[in-house]
Amino acid sequence: MTEPAYRYGDKYAIGYVRVSTAGQARSGLGLEAQKAAIEEFAEREGFTVNLWFTEAESGAGSDALDKRPQLAAAIAAARKFRGPIVVAKLDRLSRDVHFISGLMMHQVEFIVTSLGRQADPFILHLYAALAEKERWMISERTKAGLRAAKRRGQRLGMKARSVREVRKIAAAGTAAHSIAALKRLEALRPQLEFALKDGATLQQATDWLNSNGVESPRGGRWHIPSVLRAAKRLGLRKAA
């Protein structure tokens, strides 16, 4: 949650953005696009987005609000400022029609930028119901197709591939993972170089990284072994 950096109206709004995993939140995948859509909508409609709430949690299940403290906080803020909660797409709230129905009971206005300001609670219910029905139909068609393929004796999934193909897929996945990990580590090079400068010990470097809020490539705290591994992979001077 951050305080506003801009004001262009006398109406308040709450910005809510969500991704499904912590990994997506760290990478920023989707968050920037959602925020940009909300900012453009707010400017067009004359809102001031005075608070932002960011969540990394699945939206599945009718009890999802219990698992999403940032959305609950956004609802509380919307009541305080008497303003709407703005999201980029309906599925950023939920894909579950029962959950959408429950949100309406909080008597807070929800605005979906892709649907426009005129989409009242009934329209939101309708779109959620249509999306839920579409997902069910896709699932049923997929299951029917798999059953038909199985009746024809067709091998499915990895069983349909040769041992050589499976090995190539596994190798490609490992290589892609390694490249992604190295990119994340390379982005941390300046902080690691600073932490290890002037002959700092591994313990001193570890303490500096953690005390300054620098997350490890996996998004957690640093430990001496992880600092040592990172220094080796980046070719940095290793502490004694």
C-alpha contacts under 8 A as a table, 3 or more apart, distances in Angstrom:
res1	aa1	res2	aa2	distance
1	M	51	L	6.38
1	M	52	W	4.86
1	M	53	F	4.78
1	M	54	T	6.71
2	T	51	L	5.93
2	T	52	W	5.65
2	T	53	F	7.67
3	E	50	N	6.15
3	E	51	L	5.62
3	E	52	W	7.43
4	P	7	R	7.33
4	P	49	V	6.58
4	P	50	N	4.72
4	P	51	L	6.19
6	Y	48	T	7.40
6	Y	49	V	7.96
7	R	47	F	7.95
7	R	48	T	5.19
7	R	49	V	7.50
7	R	50	N	7.90
8	Y	43	E	6.82
8	Y	46	G	6.25
8	Y	47	F	6.54
8	Y	48	T	5.73
9	G	12	Y	7.93
9	G	46	G	4.99
9	G	47	F	5.30
9	G	48	T	5.59
10	D	46	G	7.53
10	D	47	F	6.83
10	D	48	T	6.76
11	K	46	G	6.96
11	K	47	F	4.93
11	K	48	T	5.72
11	K	83	G	7.23
12	Y	47	F	5.67
12	Y	48	T	4.80
12	Y	49	V	5.88
12	Y	50	N	6.19
12	Y	81	F	6.65
12	Y	82	R	7.57
12	Y	83	G	5.29
12	Y	84	P	7.52
13	A	42	A	7.93
13	A	47	F	6.15
13	A	48	T	5.87
13	A	49	V	4.71
13	A	50	N	6.28
13	A	51	L	7.37
13	A	78	A	7.29
13	A	81	F	7.92
13	A	83	G	4.99
13	A	84	P	5.14
13	A	85	I	5.97
13	A	86	V	6.79
14	I	49	V	5.59
14	I	50	N	6.36
14	I	51	L	5.24
14	I	52	W	6.06
14	I	53	F	7.73
14	I	74	A	6.71
14	I	77	A	7.42
14	I	78	A	6.36
14	I	83	G	6.95
14	I	84	P	6.16
14	I	85	I	4.62
14	I	86	V	5.95
15	G	35	K	7.61
15	G	38	I	6.88
15	G	49	V	6.25
15	G	50	N	7.97
15	G	51	L	6.21
15	G	52	W	4.65
15	G	53	F	6.20
15	G	85	I	5.95
15	G	86	V	5.10
15	G	87	V	6.40
16	Y	52	W	5.92
16	Y	53	F	4.88
16	Y	54	T	6.03
16	Y	55	E	7.93
16	Y	71	L	7.27
16	Y	74	A	7.18
16	Y	85	I	6.75
16	Y	86	V	6.17
16	Y	87	V	5.48
17	V	31	L	6.38
17	V	34	Q	6.24
17	V	35	K	6.76
17	V	52	W	7.86
17	V	53	F	6.41
17	V	54	T	5.03
17	V	55	E	6.44
17	V	87	V	6.40
17	V	88	A	7.49
17	V	92	R	6.76
18	R	31	L	6.97
18	R	54	T	5.75
18	R	55	E	4.67
18	R	56	A	5.78
18	R	57	E	7.15
18	R	92	R	5.74
18	R	93	L	7.90
19	V	22	A	7.73
19	V	24	Q	6.35
19	V	25	A	6.30
19	V	29	L	7.96
19	V	30	G	7.03
19	V	31	L	7.05
19	V	55	E	6.41
19	V	56	A	4.94
19	V	57	E	6.35
19	V	58	S	7.37
19	V	92	R	7.58
20	S	24	Q	7.12
20	S	56	A	5.33
20	S	57	E	4.67
20	S	58	S	4.51
20	S	59	G	7.12
21	T	24	Q	5.34
21	T	25	A	6.52
21	T	56	A	5.14
21	T	57	E	5.70
21	T	58	S	6.96
22	A	25	A	4.97
22	A	26	R	6.29
22	A	56	A	5.24
22	A	57	E	7.36
23	G	26	R	5.23
23	G	27	S	6.28
24	Q	27	S	5.09
24	Q	28	G	5.93
24	Q	29	L	5.34
24	Q	30	G	7.72
24	Q	56	A	7.65
25	A	28	G	5.10
25	A	29	L	6.66
25	A	31	L	7.21
25	A	55	E	7.93
25	A	56	A	6.03
26	R	29	L	7.99
26	R	219	G	7.39
28	G	31	L	5.39
28	G	32	E	6.55
29	L	32	E	7.19
30	G	33	A	5.34
30	G	34	Q	6.22
31	L	34	Q	5.20
31	L	35	K	6.14
32	E	35	K	5.15
32	E	36	A	6.02
33	A	36	A	5.10
33	A	37	A	6.22
34	Q	37	A	5.22
34	Q	38	I	6.34
34	Q	87	V	7.41
34	Q	88	A	5.24
34	Q	89	K	7.96
35	K	38	I	5.11
35	K	39	E	6.09
35	K	88	A	7.42
36	A	39	E	5.07
36	A	40	E	6.11
37	A	40	E	5.25
37	A	41	F	6.19
37	A	88	A	5.84
37	A	113	T	6.97
38	I	41	F	5.10
38	I	42	A	6.03
38	I	86	V	6.61
38	I	87	V	6.48
38	I	88	A	5.81
38	I	113	T	6.55
39	E	42	A	5.07
39	E	43	E	6.15
39	E	49	V	7.61
40	E	43	E	5.27
40	E	44	R	6.18
41	F	44	R	5.08
41	F	45	E	6.09
41	F	113	T	6.26
42	A	45	E	5.14
42	A	46	G	5.77
42	A	47	F	4.71
42	A	48	T	6.68
42	A	49	V	6.98
43	E	46	G	5.18
43	E	47	F	6.14
43	E	48	T	7.75
44	R	47	F	7.88
49	V	52	W	7.35
53	F	70	Q	5.92
53	F	71	L	7.23
53	F	73	A	7.92
53	F	74	A	6.44
54	T	70	Q	6.60
55	E	68	R	7.13
55	E	70	Q	5.90
55	E	71	L	7.50
57	E	67	K	7.45
57	E	68	R	6.63
58	S	64	A	7.74
59	G	64	A	5.92
59	G	91	D	7.87
59	G	92	R	7.45
59	G	93	L	6.88
59	G	94	S	5.03
59	G	95	R	6.96
60	A	64	A	6.21
60	A	94	S	6.74
60	A	95	R	6.91
60	A	96	D	6.80
61	G	64	A	5.30
61	G	96	D	6.58
61	G	99	F	7.34
62	S	65	L	7.89
62	S	96	D	6.37
62	S	98	H	5.81
62	S	99	F	4.65
63	D	66	D	5.93
63	D	67	K	7.50
63	D	99	F	7.02
64	A	67	K	5.21
64	A	68	R	6.34
64	A	99	F	7.35
65	L	68	R	4.93
65	L	69	P	7.05
65	L	71	L	6.98
65	L	72	A	6.65
66	D	69	P	6.86
68	R	71	L	5.59
68	R	72	A	6.58
69	P	72	A	4.98
69	P	73	A	6.08
70	Q	73	A	4.95
70	Q	74	A	6.07
71	L	74	A	4.89
71	L	75	I	6.26
72	A	75	I	5.16
72	A	76	A	6.43
73	A	76	A	5.05
73	A	77	A	6.18
74	A	77	A	5.03
74	A	78	A	6.07
74	A	85	I	7.15
75	I	78	A	5.05
75	I	79	R	6.36
75	I	85	I	7.34
75	I	106	H	7.69
75	I	108	V	6.90
76	A	79	R	5.23
76	A	80	K	6.38
77	A	80	K	4.98
77	A	81	F	6.19
78	A	81	F	5.30
78	A	82	R	5.40
78	A	83	G	5.09
78	A	84	P	5.95
78	A	85	I	6.44
78	A	108	V	6.73
79	R	82	R	4.87
79	R	83	G	6.90
79	R	108	V	6.74
80	K	83	G	7.97
83	G	108	V	7.75
83	G	109	E	7.22
84	P	108	V	6.40
84	P	109	E	4.62
84	P	110	F	5.54
84	P	111	I	6.63
85	I	108	V	7.50
85	I	109	E	6.28
85	I	110	F	4.90
85	I	111	I	6.11
86	V	110	F	5.99
86	V	111	I	4.75
86	V	112	V	5.95
86	V	113	T	7.02
87	V	90	L	7.06
87	V	92	R	6.63
87	V	93	L	7.40
87	V	110	F	7.66
87	V	111	I	6.31
87	V	112	V	5.08
87	V	113	T	6.31
88	A	92	R	7.09
88	A	112	V	5.61
88	A	113	T	5.03
88	A	114	S	6.23
89	K	92	R	5.54
89	K	93	L	7.64
89	K	112	V	5.55
89	K	113	T	6.51
89	K	114	S	5.84
89	K	115	L	7.89
90	L	93	L	5.62
90	L	94	S	6.61
90	L	95	R	7.42
90	L	112	V	5.97
90	L	114	S	7.99
90	L	124	L	7.75
90	L	128	A	7.50
91	D	94	S	4.61
91	D	95	R	5.06
92	R	95	R	7.97
93	L	100	I	7.46
94	S	97	V	7.69
94	S	99	F	6.77
94	S	100	I	6.65
95	R	99	F	8.00
95	R	100	I	7.95
95	R	128	A	6.27
95	R	131	A	6.97
95	R	132	E	6.53
96	D	99	F	5.29
96	D	100	I	6.42
96	D	128	A	6.68
96	D	129	A	7.84
96	D	132	E	6.60
97	V	100	I	5.04
97	V	101	S	6.16
97	V	125	H	6.42
97	V	128	A	5.06
97	V	129	A	5.48
97	V	132	E	6.94
98	H	101	S	5.01
98	H	102	G	6.27
99	F	102	G	4.99
99	F	103	L	6.37
100	I	103	L	5.15
100	I	104	M	6.64
100	I	124	L	7.67
100	I	125	H	6.69
100	I	128	A	7.27
101	S	104	M	5.36
101	S	105	M	7.07
101	S	125	H	6.67
102	G	105	M	5.42
102	G	106	H	7.46
103	L	106	H	5.62
103	L	107	Q	7.84
103	L	108	V	7.91
104	M	107	Q	5.77
104	M	108	V	6.83
104	M	109	E	7.82
104	M	121	P	6.84
105	M	108	V	7.90
111	I	115	L	7.89
111	I	116	G	7.03
111	I	117	R	6.06
111	I	119	A	7.36
112	V	115	L	5.39
112	V	116	G	6.12
112	V	117	R	7.32
112	V	119	A	7.71
113	T	116	G	5.13
113	T	117	R	7.29
115	L	118	Q	7.70
115	L	119	A	6.13
116	G	119	A	5.93
117	R	120	D	7.77
119	A	122	F	7.72
119	A	123	I	5.40
119	A	124	L	6.45
120	D	123	I	5.36
120	D	124	L	6.41
121	P	124	L	5.02
121	P	125	H	6.17
122	F	125	H	5.08
122	F	126	L	6.17
123	I	126	L	4.91
123	I	127	Y	6.17
124	L	127	Y	5.24
124	L	128	A	6.10
125	H	128	A	5.15
125	H	129	A	6.08
126	L	129	A	5.13
126	L	130	L	6.18
127	Y	130	L	5.06
127	Y	131	A	6.11
128	A	131	A	5.12
128	A	132	E	6.13
129	A	132	E	5.09
129	A	133	K	6.11
130	L	133	K	5.08
130	L	134	E	6.08
131	A	134	E	5.06
131	A	135	R	6.24
132	E	135	R	5.21
132	E	136	W	6.33
133	K	136	W	5.10
133	K	137	M	6.21
134	E	137	M	5.09
134	E	138	I	6.16
135	R	138	I	5.16
135	R	139	S	6.14
136	W	139	S	5.09
136	W	140	E	6.15
137	M	140	E	5.07
137	M	141	R	6.11
138	I	141	R	5.17
138	I	142	T	6.12
139	S	142	T	5.13
139	S	143	K	6.20
140	E	143	K	5.11
140	E	144	A	6.08
141	R	144	A	5.07
141	R	145	G	6.08
142	T	145	G	5.12
142	T	146	L	6.23
143	K	146	L	5.12
143	K	147	R	6.15
144	A	147	R	5.11
144	A	148	A	6.18
145	G	148	A	5.14
145	G	149	A	6.17
146	L	149	A	5.08
146	L	150	K	6.09
147	R	150	K	5.07
147	R	151	R	6.24
148	A	151	R	5.12
148	A	152	R	6.40
149	A	152	R	5.12
149	A	153	G	6.51
149	A	154	Q	5.32
149	A	155	R	7.80
149	A	156	L	7.96
150	K	153	G	5.03
150	K	154	Q	5.37
150	K	155	R	6.96
150	K	156	L	7.67
151	R	154	Q	7.40
154	Q	160	A	7.91
155	R	159	K	6.17
155	R	160	A	4.77
156	L	159	K	5.88
156	L	160	A	5.18
157	G	160	A	5.70
157	G	161	R	7.55
158	M	161	R	5.36
158	M	166	V	7.01
159	K	162	S	7.66
161	R	165	E	5.93
161	R	166	V	6.40
162	S	165	E	5.17
162	S	166	V	6.32
163	V	166	V	5.14
163	V	167	R	6.24
164	R	167	R	5.17
164	R	168	K	6.26
165	E	168	K	5.06
165	E	169	I	6.20
166	V	169	I	5.16
166	V	170	A	6.18
167	R	170	A	5.08
167	R	171	A	6.06
168	K	171	A	5.08
168	K	172	A	6.08
169	I	172	A	5.14
169	I	173	G	6.18
170	A	173	G	5.14
170	A	174	T	6.21
171	A	174	T	5.12
171	A	175	A	6.13
172	A	175	A	5.10
172	A	176	A	6.11
173	G	176	A	5.15
173	G	177	H	6.13
174	T	177	H	5.10
174	T	178	S	6.16
175	A	178	S	5.07
175	A	179	I	6.20
176	A	179	I	5.16
176	A	180	A	6.20
177	H	180	A	5.17
177	H	181	A	6.12
178	S	181	A	5.07
178	S	182	L	6.14
179	I	182	L	5.14
179	I	183	K	6.24
180	A	183	K	5.13
180	A	184	R	6.34
181	A	184	R	5.17
181	A	185	L	6.22
181	A	217	P	7.14
182	L	185	L	4.95
182	L	186	E	5.94
183	K	186	E	5.00
183	K	187	A	6.33
184	R	187	A	5.33
184	R	188	L	6.90
184	R	217	P	5.78
185	L	188	L	5.21
185	L	189	R	6.71
185	L	217	P	5.86
185	L	230	A	7.10
185	L	234	L	7.87
186	E	189	R	5.16
186	E	234	L	7.23
187	A	190	P	7.53
188	L	191	Q	5.55
188	L	192	L	6.23
188	L	217	P	7.97
189	R	192	L	5.13
189	R	193	E	5.96
189	R	234	L	7.40
190	P	193	E	5.18
190	P	194	F	6.20
191	Q	194	F	5.16
191	Q	195	A	6.08
191	Q	209	L	7.50
191	Q	214	V	7.73
192	L	195	A	5.00
192	L	196	L	6.13
192	L	205	A	7.69
192	L	209	L	7.78
192	L	231	A	7.49
193	E	196	L	5.30
193	E	197	K	5.99
193	E	236	L	7.09
194	F	197	K	5.26
195	A	200	A	7.12
195	A	204	Q	7.58
195	A	205	A	4.65
195	A	206	T	7.69
195	A	208	W	6.25
195	A	209	L	6.75
196	L	199	G	6.41
196	L	200	A	5.05
196	L	201	T	7.06
196	L	202	L	7.40
196	L	205	A	5.56
196	L	237	R	7.44
196	L	238	K	7.50
196	L	239	A	6.67
197	K	200	A	5.86
199	G	239	A	6.03
199	G	240	A	7.59
200	A	204	Q	5.92
200	A	205	A	6.29
200	A	239	A	5.96
200	A	240	A	7.90
201	T	204	Q	5.12
201	T	205	A	6.19
201	T	239	A	4.84
201	T	240	A	5.78
202	L	205	A	5.05
202	L	206	T	6.01
202	L	224	I	5.81
202	L	227	V	6.89
202	L	228	L	7.06
202	L	238	K	7.98
202	L	239	A	5.59
202	L	240	A	7.20
203	Q	206	T	5.06
203	Q	207	D	6.14
203	Q	224	I	6.12
204	Q	207	D	5.15
204	Q	208	W	6.15
205	A	208	W	5.14
205	A	209	L	6.22
205	A	227	V	7.60
206	T	209	L	5.31
206	T	210	N	6.30
206	T	222	W	5.86
206	T	223	H	5.94
206	T	224	I	6.02
206	T	227	V	6.58
207	D	210	N	5.30
207	D	211	S	5.94
208	W	211	S	5.21
208	W	212	N	6.08
209	L	212	N	5.38
209	L	213	G	6.38
209	L	214	V	5.17
209	L	215	E	7.56
209	L	222	W	6.96
210	N	213	G	5.22
210	N	214	V	5.88
210	N	215	E	7.26
210	N	221	R	6.14
210	N	222	W	6.27
211	S	214	V	7.73
214	V	221	R	7.88
215	E	218	R	7.54
215	E	219	G	5.13
215	E	220	G	5.36
215	E	221	R	5.81
215	E	222	W	7.07
216	S	219	G	5.09
216	S	220	G	5.29
216	S	221	R	5.82
216	S	222	W	5.66
217	P	220	G	7.53
222	W	226	S	6.17
222	W	227	V	6.60
223	H	226	S	5.32
223	H	227	V	6.24
224	I	227	V	5.19
224	I	228	L	6.18
225	P	228	L	5.07
225	P	229	R	6.15
226	S	229	R	5.08
226	S	230	A	6.09
227	V	230	A	5.11
227	V	231	A	6.10
228	L	231	A	5.12
228	L	232	K	6.23
228	L	238	K	7.13
229	R	232	K	5.17
229	R	233	R	6.21
230	A	233	R	5.18
230	A	234	L	6.15
231	A	234	L	5.28
231	A	235	G	5.92
231	A	236	L	4.99
231	A	237	R	7.00
231	A	238	K	6.28
232	K	235	G	5.05
232	K	236	L	6.33
232	K	238	K	7.28
233	R	236	L	7.86
